């Protein structure tokens, strides 16, 4: 299950999609909107994606995971649009026979998504909004 | 001449004021030519240039990538998914 959605992510559904009798372990990562950033209160996040490429990059992550670890099922669902405090923007689930593969694959998947997948978030504060990664007019080194 | 469709996201979209534009370039243009053109037309973008990645037809590409008529080029600012 690799998907980009505009509605709240059903974590149970993602979990069910990776459950197989051969699995002894399932690792799930849920990324949620935090209520603070750089010492300021965050009201919500808004996500934007270059969808055709984001889906391709997400599939590449699954392929890399499968080439490095013995996993049974892999699921990665990212939400776009407004994601409120405490809500999930990303859910990744990996099932494997043993826990080490499940932990490592899931960890790799979220770290790689954050480096490679063309999705951007904007922080909504009480006094303004800012795309993450852009500090004012010029990029920070 | 070749025509490419250029797509913008996040702050770059705000700076350019559009989410996509069509560019006509010389035959044999490299992907970096798109960034040259944008830096000329939108000077505020030139400070960001070394932080921008390029994608051609939904694959990351280097500036040395040869463009073809009908290619979709995307300007990829620092990503922040998850």
Backbone of each chain as ProteinMPNN parsed JSONL, in Angstrom:
{"seq_chain_A": "XXXXXXXXXXXXXXXXXXXXXXXXXXXXXXXXXXXXXXXXXXXXXXXXXXXXXXXXXXXXXXXXXXXXXXXXXXXXXXXXXXXXXXXXXXXXXXXXXXXXXXXXXXXXXXXXXXXXXXXXXXXXXXXXXXXXXXXXXXXXX", "coords_chain_A": {"N_chain_A": [[0.86, -1.184, 0.0], [0.928, 1.944, -1.132], [0.516, 5.276, -0.945], [-0.936, 8.55, -1.439], [-2.926, 10.685, 0.322], [-5.878, 12.709, 0.932], [-7.355, 12.748, 3.162], [-7.966, 11.999, 6.691], [-5.625, 9.61, 7.943], [-6.216, 6.18, 8.251], [-4.973, 4.413, 10.641], [-5.3, 1.79, 11.56], [-6.174, 0.504, 9.257], [-3.911, 0.646, 7.658], [-2.199, -0.896, 9.181], [-3.531, -3.378, 9.048], [-3.096, -3.895, 6.378], [-0.512, -4.821, 6.199], [-0.411, -7.099, 7.663], [0.367, -10.476, 7.831], [0.32, -14.061, 7.983], [2.907, -15.067, 8.125], [4.423, -13.18, 9.384], [6.316, -12.196, 12.205], [6.678, -9.891, 13.377], [5.64, -6.497, 13.37], [6.442, -3.281, 12.49], [5.456, -0.015, 13.094], [5.497, 3.33, 12.007], [4.349, 6.459, 12.962], [3.96, 9.694, 11.933], [3.29, 12.725, 13.413], [1.544, 15.881, 13.73], [3.205, 18.317, 15.474], [2.849, 20.549, 18.257], [4.598, 22.665, 18.463], [7.345, 24.624, 17.259], [10.598, 25.664, 16.753], [10.436, 27.173, 19.097], [7.993, 28.439, 18.88], [4.377, 28.497, 18.907], [2.65, 26.104, 17.071], [-0.11, 26.052, 14.942], [-1.214, 24.448, 12.968], [-0.245, 22.132, 10.339], [0.451, 22.349, 6.827], [0.508, 20.369, 3.987], [2.084, 19.846, 0.837], [2.366, 18.166, -2.263], [4.38, 16.914, -4.974], [2.82, 15.046, -6.745], [2.958, 12.8, -8.743], [5.717, 12.285, -8.849], [6.337, 11.997, -6.159], [4.995, 9.638, -5.464], [6.419, 7.845, -7.059], [8.965, 8.027, -5.888], [8.369, 7.065, -3.36], [7.737, 4.431, -3.983], [10.262, 3.639, -4.828], [11.566, 3.658, -2.392], [10.332, 1.492, -1.129], [11.308, -0.534, -2.827], [14.066, -0.373, -2.322], [14.073, -1.008, 0.384], [13.19, -3.678, 0.259], [15.324, -4.802, -1.068], [17.284, -4.741, 0.807], [16.404, -5.768, 3.293], [14.699, -8.617, 4.642], [11.521, -8.431, 4.198], [7.983, -8.777, 4.654], [5.446, -7.406, 4.057], [4.835, -4.005, 3.038], [3.937, -0.737, 3.799], [3.116, 2.603, 3.031], [1.821, 5.633, 3.651], [1.029, 8.907, 2.924], [-0.327, 11.944, 4.002], [-1.827, 14.824, 2.541], [-2.538, 18.383, 2.363], [-4.311, 20.134, 4.95], [-3.113, 19.294, 8.142], [-3.949, 18.702, 11.322], [-3.049, 19.458, 14.806], [-1.547, 16.757, 16.436], [-2.562, 14.976, 14.615], [-2.013, 12.441, 12.068], [0.469, 12.702, 9.6], [2.02, 11.016, 8.172], [2.194, 7.517, 7.735], [3.948, 4.613, 8.188], [4.322, 1.191, 7.675], [5.755, -1.918, 8.369], [6.082, -5.363, 7.859], [7.683, -8.299, 9.028], [9.489, -11.403, 9.37], [10.997, -11.337, 11.639], [11.877, -9.129, 14.378], [14.095, -7.385, 14.081], [14.526, -6.8, 11.365], [12.125, -5.544, 10.761], [12.172, -3.217, 12.436], [14.532, -1.932, 11.466], [14.029, -1.571, 8.716], [11.757, 0.063, 8.726], [12.704, 2.34, 10.015], [14.702, 3.168, 8.204], [13.012, 3.742, 6.066], [11.431, 6.007, 6.853], [13.439, 7.885, 7.333], [14.553, 8.111, 4.779], [12.373, 8.96, 3.268], [12.118, 11.514, 4.285], [14.302, 12.745, 3.198], [14.188, 12.492, 0.441], [11.607, 12.407, -0.821], [9.391, 14.304, -2.814], [7.695, 16.241, -1.124], [6.3, 18.866, 0.742], [6.147, 20.831, 3.756], [4.213, 23.32, 5.381], [4.367, 25.486, 8.062], [1.868, 26.652, 10.186], [1.488, 29.423, 12.031], [0.301, 31.572, 14.729], [0.937, 34.133, 14.003], [1.649, 34.091, 11.348], [2.913, 32.227, 8.435], [5.086, 29.633, 7.328], [7.082, 27.955, 4.962], [8.721, 24.976, 5.699], [12.247, 24.627, 5.909], [12.879, 26.855, 4.594], [14.26, 29.715, 5.611], [13.151, 32.659, 6.189], [14.001, 35.027, 3.705], [16.386, 34.113, 2.517], [18.111, 30.992, 2.08], [19.044, 29.037, 4.946], [22.316, 28.128, 5.918]], "CA_chain_A": [[0.0, 0.0, 0.0], [1.687, 3.199, -1.209], [-0.563, 6.182, -1.299], [-1.004, 9.933, -0.948], [-4.361, 10.885, 0.545], [-6.288, 14.034, 1.419], [-8.237, 12.559, 4.31], [-7.24, 11.415, 7.822], [-5.127, 8.26, 7.676], [-6.717, 5.135, 9.152], [-3.787, 3.631, 11.018], [-5.708, 0.372, 11.62], [-6.231, -0.017, 7.894], [-2.528, 0.479, 7.209], [-1.705, -2.055, 9.94], [-4.128, -4.591, 8.473], [-2.558, -4.14, 5.033], [0.79, -5.51, 6.26], [-0.512, -8.316, 8.473], [0.382, -11.773, 7.15], [0.61, -15.1, 8.986], [4.35, -15.322, 8.21], [5.104, -12.109, 10.118], [6.452, -12.273, 13.655], [6.836, -8.518, 13.862], [5.205, -5.373, 12.542], [6.845, -1.983, 13.043], [4.691, 1.098, 12.508], [5.878, 4.686, 12.348], [3.316, 7.462, 12.697], [4.444, 11.063, 12.098], [2.136, 13.564, 13.772], [1.79, 17.327, 13.811], [3.64, 18.751, 16.795], [2.259, 21.865, 18.502], [5.594, 23.711, 18.615], [8.481, 24.571, 16.35], [11.502, 26.806, 16.969], [9.959, 27.976, 20.232], [6.696, 29.078, 18.628], [3.242, 27.58, 18.885], [2.168, 25.751, 15.734], [-1.558, 25.821, 14.932], [-1.399, 23.266, 12.126], [0.69, 22.037, 9.212], [-0.16, 22.084, 5.523], [1.437, 19.625, 3.143], [1.89, 19.898, -0.606], [3.193, 17.13, -2.883], [4.492, 16.763, -6.427], [2.318, 13.701, -6.534], [3.466, 11.672, -9.556], [7.086, 11.971, -8.47], [6.351, 11.531, -4.761], [4.618, 8.224, -5.464], [7.557, 7.088, -7.631], [10.038, 7.978, -4.886], [7.906, 6.182, -2.293], [7.921, 3.062, -4.488], [11.701, 3.356, -4.805], [11.919, 3.335, -1.005], [9.937, 0.109, -0.902], [12.242, -1.412, -3.546], [15.348, -0.395, -1.59], [13.834, -1.775, 1.616], [13.122, -5.102, -0.075], [16.636, -5.302, -1.489], [18.19, -4.762, 1.965], [15.886, -6.536, 4.424], [13.654, -9.584, 4.322], [10.245, -7.977, 4.736], [6.819, -9.387, 3.989], [4.607, -6.357, 3.463], [5.302, -2.64, 3.269], [2.896, 0.255, 3.519], [3.549, 3.983, 3.263], [0.721, 6.517, 3.285], [1.268, 10.291, 3.325], [-1.501, 12.798, 3.85], [-1.551, 16.208, 2.136], [-3.564, 19.332, 2.793], [-4.131, 20.568, 6.326], [-3.029, 18.234, 9.14], [-4.036, 19.384, 12.612], [-2.179, 19.006, 15.904], [-1.762, 15.377, 16.862], [-3.008, 14.098, 13.518], [-0.927, 11.777, 11.354], [0.766, 13.102, 8.222], [2.663, 9.887, 7.509], [2.178, 6.232, 8.424], [4.732, 3.584, 7.489], [4.227, -0.081, 8.395], [6.565, -2.984, 7.765], [5.998, -6.649, 8.547], [8.815, -9.17, 8.756], [9.456, -12.583, 10.238], [11.668, -11.002, 12.896], [11.737, -7.707, 14.697], [15.212, -6.518, 13.69], [14.282, -6.322, 9.994], [10.985, -4.626, 10.788], [12.65, -1.951, 12.998], [15.522, -1.267, 10.607], [13.406, -1.164, 7.455], [10.844, 1.175, 8.99], [13.566, 3.48, 10.321], [15.28, 3.584, 6.928], [11.959, 4.278, 5.203], [11.05, 7.366, 7.218], [14.6, 8.767, 7.129], [14.728, 8.33, 3.346], [11.264, 9.801, 2.809], [12.365, 12.91, 4.673], [15.373, 13.322, 2.372], [14.045, 12.308, -1.004], [10.274, 12.441, -1.443], [9.006, 15.702, -3.045], [6.542, 16.694, -0.345], [6.731, 20.016, 1.546], [5.189, 21.239, 4.759], [4.186, 24.717, 5.785], [3.934, 25.64, 9.46], [0.908, 27.738, 10.383], [1.594, 30.026, 13.357], [-0.736, 32.595, 14.938], [1.317, 35.401, 13.372], [2.169, 33.919, 9.983], [3.121, 30.863, 7.966], [6.385, 29.497, 6.691], [7.467, 26.651, 4.439], [9.874, 24.435, 6.427], [13.406, 24.538, 5.033], [13.115, 28.207, 4.088], [14.312, 30.63, 6.754], [13.058, 34.019, 5.674], [14.225, 35.217, 2.266], [17.525, 33.36, 2.022], [18.218, 29.691, 2.767], [20.05, 28.965, 6.0], [23.348, 27.107, 5.611]], "C_chain_A": [[0.894, 1.231, 0.0], [0.715, 4.23, -1.722], [-0.344, 7.587, -0.763], [-2.485, 10.252, -0.856], [-4.624, 12.298, 1.047], [-7.164, 13.945, 2.653], [-7.426, 11.985, 5.465], [-6.854, 9.965, 7.545], [-5.684, 7.3, 8.721], [-5.55, 4.203, 9.474], [-4.107, 2.137, 11.088], [-5.718, -0.26, 10.237], [-4.822, -0.274, 7.362], [-1.916, -0.753, 7.89], [-2.226, -3.355, 9.326], [-3.493, -4.928, 7.124], [-1.212, -4.855, 5.067], [0.737, -6.8, 7.068], [-0.544, -9.547, 7.589], [0.759, -12.817, 8.183], [2.117, -15.341, 9.18], [5.081, -14.295, 9.071], [5.135, -12.396, 11.613], [6.546, -10.882, 14.249], [6.269, -7.542, 12.853], [5.719, -4.115, 13.222], [6.035, -0.915, 12.325], [5.297, 2.401, 12.952], [4.704, 5.598, 12.004], [3.937, 8.834, 12.946], [3.244, 11.955, 12.336], [2.522, 15.031, 13.844], [2.039, 17.724, 15.254], [3.147, 20.177, 17.013], [3.284, 22.98, 18.692], [6.726, 23.504, 17.624], [9.297, 25.833, 16.544], [10.963, 27.743, 18.048], [8.627, 28.672, 20.015], [5.583, 28.036, 18.616], [2.78, 27.362, 17.44], [0.676, 25.462, 15.829], [-1.911, 24.603, 14.075], [-0.286, 23.225, 11.091], [-0.124, 21.881, 7.943], [0.891, 21.447, 4.637], [1.045, 19.755, 1.682], [2.815, 18.835, -1.217], [3.265, 17.315, -4.389], [4.113, 15.291, -6.623], [2.893, 12.604, -7.425], [4.885, 11.286, -9.132], [7.168, 11.455, -7.035], [6.004, 10.048, -4.693], [5.752, 7.356, -6.008], [8.673, 6.947, -6.589], [9.649, 7.075, -3.717], [8.048, 4.722, -2.724], [9.397, 2.673, -4.495], [12.149, 2.997, -3.392], [11.521, 1.899, -0.708], [10.915, -0.846, -1.582], [13.574, -1.511, -2.818], [15.204, -1.197, -0.297], [13.882, -3.264, 1.307], [14.471, -5.653, -0.503], [17.586, -5.426, -0.294], [17.718, -5.635, 3.119], [14.813, -7.51, 3.947], [12.371, -9.103, 4.977], [9.125, -8.664, 3.987], [6.001, -8.326, 3.293], [5.12, -4.989, 3.884], [4.166, -1.69, 2.94], [3.43, 1.634, 3.862], [2.434, 4.883, 2.752], [1.032, 7.916, 3.807], [-0.001, 11.087, 3.066], [-1.054, 14.179, 3.382], [-2.761, 17.073, 2.445], [-3.286, 19.672, 4.25], [-4.127, 19.369, 7.272], [-2.935, 18.894, 10.51], [-3.133, 18.774, 13.673], [-2.547, 17.583, 16.31], [-2.214, 14.434, 15.767], [-1.805, 13.555, 12.75], [-0.767, 12.337, 9.95], [1.345, 11.916, 7.46], [2.518, 8.638, 8.372], [2.96, 5.253, 7.551], [4.606, 2.32, 8.319], [5.004, -1.136, 7.627], [6.359, -4.263, 8.553], [7.166, -7.523, 8.098], [8.689, -10.386, 9.658], [9.982, -12.227, 11.623], [11.751, -9.504, 13.11], [12.881, -6.841, 14.18], [14.986, -5.936, 12.295], [13.157, -5.287, 9.973], [11.42, -3.258, 11.313], [13.54, -1.206, 12.0], [14.893, -0.756, 9.317], [12.512, 0.056, 7.646], [11.634, 2.456, 9.254], [14.168, 4.052, 9.046], [14.225, 4.286, 6.081], [11.601, 5.71, 5.581], [12.222, 8.334, 7.015], [14.775, 9.098, 5.646], [13.609, 9.193, 2.784], [11.576, 11.268, 3.078], [13.479, 13.552, 3.859], [15.003, 13.421, 0.906], [12.668, 12.556, -1.613], [9.812, 13.888, -1.599], [7.658, 16.045, -2.426], [7.081, 17.808, 0.55], [5.678, 20.352, 2.583], [5.346, 22.718, 5.088], [3.646, 24.768, 7.206], [3.008, 26.839, 9.549], [1.007, 28.191, 11.833], [0.47, 31.046, 13.504], [-0.402, 33.85, 14.138], [1.902, 35.213, 11.964], [2.345, 32.46, 9.619], [4.476, 30.798, 7.286], [6.602, 28.076, 6.196], [8.715, 26.2, 5.193], [11.024, 24.276, 5.451], [13.772, 25.887, 4.449], [13.112, 29.153, 5.271], [14.285, 32.049, 6.225], [13.343, 34.056, 4.181], [15.326, 34.313, 1.732], [17.644, 32.044, 2.763], [19.3, 29.74, 3.826], [21.059, 27.897, 5.631], [23.223, 25.952, 6.58]], "O_chain_A": [[1.543, 1.533, 1.001], [0.151, 4.081, -2.806], [0.345, 7.786, 0.238], [-3.219, 10.11, -1.835], [-3.721, 12.987, 1.521], [-7.662, 14.961, 3.136], [-6.304, 11.526, 5.252], [-7.636, 9.193, 6.99], [-5.632, 7.571, 9.92], [-5.192, 3.328, 8.685], [-3.275, 1.309, 10.715], [-5.321, -1.413, 10.066], [-4.571, -1.281, 6.7], [-1.214, -1.543, 7.26], [-1.471, -4.304, 9.113], [-3.366, -6.099, 6.767], [-0.806, -5.439, 4.063], [1.733, -7.519, 7.15], [-1.386, -9.653, 6.696], [1.444, -12.505, 9.157], [2.552, -15.763, 10.251], [6.232, -14.513, 9.448], [4.131, -12.782, 12.211], [6.5, -10.709, 15.467], [6.397, -7.729, 11.643], [5.46, -3.903, 14.406], [5.941, -0.913, 11.097], [5.587, 2.581, 14.135], [4.14, 5.526, 10.913], [4.393, 9.111, 14.055], [2.291, 11.947, 11.557], [3.695, 15.369, 14.0], [1.208, 17.502, 16.135], [3.037, 20.941, 16.053], [2.92, 24.105, 19.036], [7.026, 22.385, 17.209], [8.761, 26.941, 16.505], [11.035, 28.965, 17.913], [8.175, 29.422, 20.88], [5.815, 26.856, 18.353], [2.552, 28.314, 16.694], [0.244, 24.708, 16.701], [-2.801, 23.827, 14.423], [0.511, 24.157, 10.978], [-1.237, 21.355, 7.962], [2.022, 21.925, 4.547], [-0.134, 19.773, 1.327], [3.928, 18.633, -0.732], [2.324, 17.813, -5.007], [4.975, 14.413, -6.661], [3.285, 11.557, -6.909], [5.217, 10.102, -9.065], [7.977, 10.577, -6.732], [6.636, 9.29, -3.957], [6.017, 6.272, -5.49], [9.251, 5.872, -6.433], [10.503, 6.396, -3.146], [8.436, 3.873, -1.922], [9.747, 1.528, -4.207], [13.008, 2.134, -3.211], [12.292, 1.161, -0.096], [11.311, -1.852, -0.993], [14.148, -2.594, -2.707], [16.093, -1.964, 0.073], [14.541, -4.027, 2.014], [14.741, -6.841, -0.325], [18.586, -6.139, -0.374], [18.541, -6.187, 3.85], [14.112, -7.251, 2.969], [12.15, -9.334, 6.166], [9.286, -9.079, 2.839], [5.874, -8.341, 2.069], [5.747, -4.831, 4.932], [3.51, -1.834, 1.909], [4.118, 1.809, 4.868], [2.136, 4.894, 1.557], [1.272, 8.092, 5.001], [-0.66, 10.92, 2.04], [0.004, 14.652, 3.796], [-3.849, 16.58, 2.744], [-2.162, 19.517, 4.728], [-5.023, 18.527, 7.217], [-1.951, 19.567, 10.815], [-2.534, 17.719, 13.47], [-3.72, 17.261, 16.502], [-2.246, 13.22, 15.967], [-0.72, 14.136, 12.781], [-1.736, 12.438, 9.198], [1.182, 11.818, 6.244], [2.695, 8.692, 9.589], [2.685, 5.083, 6.363], [4.766, 2.364, 9.538], [4.92, -1.231, 6.403], [6.451, -4.258, 9.78], [7.579, -7.486, 6.939], [7.888, -10.401, 10.592], [9.499, -12.727, 12.639], [11.703, -8.716, 12.165], [12.663, -5.67, 13.867], [15.218, -4.75, 12.059], [13.23, -4.286, 9.26], [11.083, -2.238, 10.712], [13.338, -0.023, 11.724], [15.184, 0.356, 8.874], [12.514, 0.971, 6.822], [11.271, 3.527, 8.77], [14.15, 5.264, 8.828], [14.507, 5.305, 5.45], [11.48, 6.555, 4.694], [12.024, 9.468, 6.578], [15.105, 10.231, 5.295], [13.845, 10.05, 1.933], [11.343, 12.14, 2.242], [13.592, 14.778, 3.83], [15.451, 14.329, 0.206], [12.567, 12.88, -2.796], [9.833, 14.639, -0.624], [6.635, 16.127, -3.105], [8.196, 17.707, 1.062], [4.481, 20.189, 2.348], [6.443, 23.276, 5.074], [2.612, 24.178, 7.517], [3.325, 27.917, 9.046], [0.659, 27.448, 12.751], [-0.23, 31.353, 12.539], [-1.292, 34.549, 13.655], [2.582, 36.104, 11.457], [1.98, 31.566, 10.383], [4.955, 31.79, 6.735], [6.34, 27.111, 6.914], [9.671, 26.966, 5.312], [10.83, 23.85, 4.312], [14.848, 26.05, 3.874], [12.065, 29.373, 5.88], [15.329, 32.582, 5.848], [12.927, 33.144, 3.467], [15.22, 33.8, 0.618], [17.316, 31.971, 3.948], [20.333, 30.385, 3.652], [20.686, 26.86, 5.083], [23.989, 24.992, 6.499]]}, "seq_chain_B": "XXXXXXXXXXXXXXXXXXXXXXXXXXXXXXXXXXXXXXXXXXXXXXXXXXXXXXXXXXXXXXXXXXXXXXXXXXXXXXXXXX", "coords_chain_B": {"N_chain_B": [[13.744, 25.08, -31.624], [12.725, 24.07, -28.332], [9.985, 23.09, -26.233], [9.334, 23.198, -22.808], [7.621, 22.179, -19.839], [7.478, 23.765, -16.784], [7.433, 23.134, -13.371], [6.454, 24.359, -10.165], [6.894, 24.507, -6.582], [5.977, 24.98, -3.13], [7.925, 27.432, -1.422], [9.147, 28.394, -3.748], [7.104, 28.424, -5.603], [5.563, 30.447, -4.464], [7.348, 32.612, -4.758], [7.644, 32.794, -7.547], [5.044, 33.087, -8.315], [3.339, 31.424, -9.617], [2.138, 28.115, -10.384], [2.967, 26.626, -12.503], [4.849, 27.036, -15.55], [5.352, 27.564, -19.071], [8.259, 27.039, -20.946], [10.275, 28.205, -23.61], [13.064, 26.886, -25.114], [16.417, 26.71, -26.474], [17.155, 24.154, -28.838], [18.884, 21.346, -27.615], [19.286, 22.349, -25.112], [20.339, 22.274, -21.715], [19.293, 20.972, -18.52], [20.082, 22.76, -16.538], [19.822, 25.181, -17.752], [17.227, 25.937, -17.409], [17.185, 26.771, -14.754], [18.962, 28.92, -14.991], [17.475, 30.627, -16.609], [15.257, 31.118, -14.952], [16.488, 32.362, -12.759], [17.293, 34.743, -13.931], [14.823, 35.864, -14.633], [13.427, 35.9, -12.242], [14.814, 37.374, -9.889], [14.88, 37.08, -7.091], [15.003, 34.438, -6.715], [17.577, 33.635, -7.174], [19.255, 33.584, -4.958], [18.563, 31.204, -3.811], [19.45, 29.258, -5.414], [21.506, 27.206, -5.213], [20.33, 25.48, -3.477], [18.303, 24.267, -4.727], [16.911, 21.446, -6.282], [16.697, 19.587, -9.341], [14.139, 18.04, -11.301], [13.339, 15.859, -13.933], [10.707, 14.822, -15.818], [9.613, 13.495, -13.561], [11.845, 12.331, -12.317], [14.761, 12.7, -10.383], [17.298, 14.882, -11.579], [20.473, 15.857, -12.921], [22.001, 19.103, -13.526], [23.21, 18.885, -15.948], [21.679, 17.354, -17.579], [20.246, 16.61, -20.673], [17.651, 18.304, -22.25], [14.411, 17.54, -23.7], [11.906, 18.172, -26.18], [8.751, 18.779, -24.813], [9.322, 17.792, -22.289], [8.771, 17.543, -18.736], [9.819, 19.635, -16.333], [10.736, 19.927, -12.99], [11.145, 22.139, -10.288], [12.754, 21.512, -7.409], [12.602, 22.427, -4.244], [14.209, 22.365, -0.914], [13.096, 19.411, 0.588], [10.355, 18.5, 2.777], [8.744, 16.452, 3.845], [6.71, 14.174, 5.826]], "CA_chain_B": [[13.348, 25.4, -30.238], [11.929, 23.043, -27.646], [9.106, 23.638, -25.185], [9.249, 22.371, -21.602], [6.704, 22.642, -18.813], [8.244, 23.849, -15.539], [6.515, 23.131, -12.223], [6.991, 24.969, -8.945], [6.257, 24.091, -5.335], [6.374, 25.599, -1.852], [8.334, 28.835, -1.502], [9.46, 28.773, -5.133], [5.804, 28.749, -6.188], [5.199, 31.779, -3.949], [8.253, 33.614, -5.353], [7.371, 32.912, -8.978], [3.654, 33.53, -8.458], [2.599, 30.506, -10.489], [2.584, 26.747, -10.086], [3.707, 26.107, -13.645], [4.997, 27.897, -16.719], [5.952, 26.914, -20.234], [9.464, 27.745, -21.38], [10.837, 27.795, -24.899], [14.515, 26.889, -25.001], [17.101, 26.274, -27.696], [17.434, 22.73, -29.013], [20.152, 21.014, -26.963], [19.379, 23.002, -23.796], [20.508, 21.402, -20.56], [18.354, 21.296, -17.44], [20.553, 23.949, -15.8], [19.358, 26.359, -18.48], [15.948, 26.327, -16.797], [17.516, 27.554, -13.56], [19.535, 30.195, -15.458], [16.358, 31.446, -17.077], [14.431, 31.519, -13.799], [17.271, 33.309, -11.944], [17.226, 36.044, -14.634], [13.467, 36.402, -14.619], [12.989, 36.06, -10.854], [16.089, 37.546, -9.169], [14.799, 36.619, -5.705], [15.259, 32.995, -6.717], [18.987, 33.298, -7.392], [19.853, 33.26, -3.662], [18.194, 29.84, -3.446], [19.789, 28.347, -6.499], [22.26, 25.983, -4.902], [19.498, 24.603, -2.646], [17.221, 23.734, -5.554], [17.209, 20.285, -7.11], [15.892, 19.519, -10.565], [13.599, 16.744, -11.7], [12.834, 15.84, -15.305], [9.746, 13.721, -15.957], [9.448, 12.843, -12.252], [13.066, 11.703, -11.809], [15.798, 13.683, -10.09], [18.236, 15.012, -12.689], [21.544, 16.854, -12.769], [21.903, 20.242, -14.429], [23.777, 18.516, -17.248], [20.708, 16.533, -18.315], [19.787, 17.183, -21.929], [16.197, 18.374, -22.276], [13.744, 17.254, -24.97], [10.618, 18.835, -26.344], [7.674, 18.119, -24.072], [9.733, 17.356, -20.948], [8.274, 18.257, -17.561], [10.91, 19.918, -15.401], [10.229, 20.432, -11.715], [12.144, 22.742, -9.401], [12.523, 20.848, -6.131], [13.275, 23.055, -3.101], [14.446, 21.381, 0.152], [11.845, 18.717, 0.886], [10.013, 18.48, 4.206], [7.626, 15.554, 4.084], [6.737, 13.395, 7.056]], "C_chain_B": [[12.589, 24.216, -29.64], [11.072, 23.739, -26.59], [9.097, 22.67, -24.019], [8.262, 23.022, -20.64], [7.466, 22.64, -17.492], [7.282, 23.979, -14.37], [7.213, 23.62, -10.964], [6.207, 24.52, -7.728], [6.747, 24.952, -4.194], [6.83, 27.041, -2.077], [8.639, 29.288, -2.922], [8.175, 29.163, -5.854], [5.356, 30.144, -5.743], [6.05, 32.857, -4.605], [7.926, 33.861, -6.825], [5.944, 33.416, -9.22], [2.843, 32.644, -9.382], [2.99, 29.104, -10.099], [3.166, 26.046, -11.305], [3.78, 27.141, -14.766], [5.565, 27.062, -17.857], [7.163, 27.727, -20.643], [9.867, 27.247, -22.751], [12.344, 27.951, -24.793], [15.126, 26.456, -26.326], [17.196, 24.749, -27.667], [18.785, 22.45, -28.351], [20.324, 21.661, -25.598], [19.529, 21.954, -22.703], [19.553, 21.859, -19.458], [18.774, 22.545, -16.662], [20.095, 25.243, -16.46], [18.032, 26.866, -17.907], [16.221, 27.192, -15.571], [18.123, 28.905, -13.947], [18.409, 31.156, -15.818], [15.539, 31.986, -15.905], [15.171, 32.544, -12.943], [17.271, 34.696, -12.582], [15.865, 36.692, -14.442], [12.972, 36.696, -13.202], [14.231, 36.19, -9.97], [16.056, 37.046, -7.733], [15.112, 35.121, -5.603], [16.749, 32.686, -6.722], [19.71, 33.001, -6.074], [19.614, 31.819, -3.246], [18.839, 28.799, -4.344], [20.515, 27.081, -6.08], [21.487, 25.04, -3.981], [18.368, 23.954, -3.433], [17.709, 22.519, -6.327], [16.3, 20.34, -8.327], [15.333, 18.122, -10.721], [13.117, 16.891, -13.135], [11.949, 14.601, -15.432], [9.709, 12.845, -14.711], [10.65, 12.051, -11.772], [14.061, 12.81, -11.501], [16.804, 13.693, -11.238], [19.309, 16.039, -12.337], [21.318, 17.989, -13.752], [22.401, 19.93, -15.829], [22.842, 17.65, -18.096], [20.218, 17.279, -19.55], [18.258, 17.17, -21.966], [15.652, 18.072, -23.668], [12.408, 17.967, -24.988], [9.547, 18.057, -25.577], [8.065, 17.642, -22.685], [9.023, 18.185, -19.881], [9.433, 18.409, -16.591], [10.281, 20.422, -14.112], [11.393, 21.011, -10.926], [11.824, 22.227, -8.004], [13.289, 21.578, -5.033], [13.469, 22.02, -1.988], [13.149, 20.743, 0.618], [11.612, 18.637, 2.394], [8.78, 17.621, 4.454], [7.761, 14.865, 5.429], [6.602, 14.249, 8.31]], "O_chain_B": [[11.909, 23.468, -30.343], [11.397, 24.83, -26.121], [8.882, 21.471, -24.199], [8.091, 24.24, -20.625], [8.042, 21.619, -17.116], [6.407, 24.845, -14.38], [8.388, 23.34, -10.728], [5.022, 24.196, -7.815], [7.804, 25.577, -4.28], [6.201, 27.785, -2.829], [8.412, 30.449, -3.263], [8.159, 30.121, -6.626], [4.837, 30.923, -6.543], [5.531, 33.91, -4.974], [7.933, 35.002, -7.288], [5.679, 34.091, -10.215], [1.79, 33.047, -9.876], [4.066, 28.902, -9.536], [3.79, 24.993, -11.175], [2.905, 27.995, -14.911], [6.17, 26.01, -17.647], [7.109, 28.956, -20.684], [9.819, 26.05, -23.037], [12.842, 29.015, -24.427], [14.443, 25.905, -27.189], [17.303, 24.141, -26.602], [19.726, 23.228, -28.509], [21.385, 21.543, -24.986], [18.922, 20.884, -22.761], [19.07, 22.991, -19.468], [17.925, 23.297, -16.184], [19.992, 26.279, -15.803], [17.754, 28.065, -17.919], [15.572, 28.218, -15.369], [17.836, 29.919, -13.311], [18.386, 32.314, -15.402], [15.176, 33.162, -15.875], [14.559, 33.493, -12.45], [17.252, 35.707, -11.88], [15.753, 37.879, -14.136], [12.195, 37.626, -12.988], [14.655, 35.207, -9.363], [17.086, 36.63, -7.202], [15.442, 34.616, -4.53], [17.153, 31.595, -6.32], [20.681, 32.245, -6.067], [20.357, 31.267, -2.434], [18.778, 27.602, -4.065], [20.175, 25.993, -6.544], [21.934, 23.922, -3.727], [17.575, 23.189, -2.885], [18.773, 22.545, -6.945], [15.285, 21.035, -8.344], [15.962, 17.139, -10.327], [12.555, 17.92, -13.509], [12.391, 13.479, -15.185], [9.764, 11.618, -14.793], [10.508, 11.184, -10.909], [14.191, 13.759, -12.274], [17.124, 12.647, -11.802], [19.076, 16.963, -11.559], [20.541, 17.858, -14.697], [22.058, 20.624, -16.786], [23.192, 17.264, -19.21], [19.823, 18.443, -19.47], [17.642, 16.129, -21.736], [16.317, 18.305, -24.677], [11.855, 18.317, -23.945], [9.454, 16.834, -25.683], [7.213, 17.128, -21.96], [8.714, 19.359, -20.085], [9.964, 17.42, -16.088], [9.381, 21.262, -14.148], [12.485, 20.445, -10.899], [10.74, 22.481, -7.478], [14.496, 21.381, -4.892], [12.952, 20.908, -2.095], [12.209, 21.442, 0.998], [12.554, 18.7, 3.183], [7.878, 18.02, 5.191], [8.796, 14.96, 6.088], [6.61, 13.72, 9.421]]}, "name": "protein", "num_of_chains": 2, "seq": "XXXXXXXXXXXXXXXXXXXXXXXXXXXXXXXXXXXXXXXXXXXXXXXXXXXXXXXXXXXXXXXXXXXXXXXXXXXXXXXXXXXXXXXXXXXXXXXXXXXXXXXXXXXXXXXXXXXXXXXXXXXXXXXXXXXXXXXXXXXXXXXXXXXXXXXXXXXXXXXXXXXXXXXXXXXXXXXXXXXXXXXXXXXXXXXXXXXXXXXXXXXXXXXXXXXXXXXXXXXXXXX"}
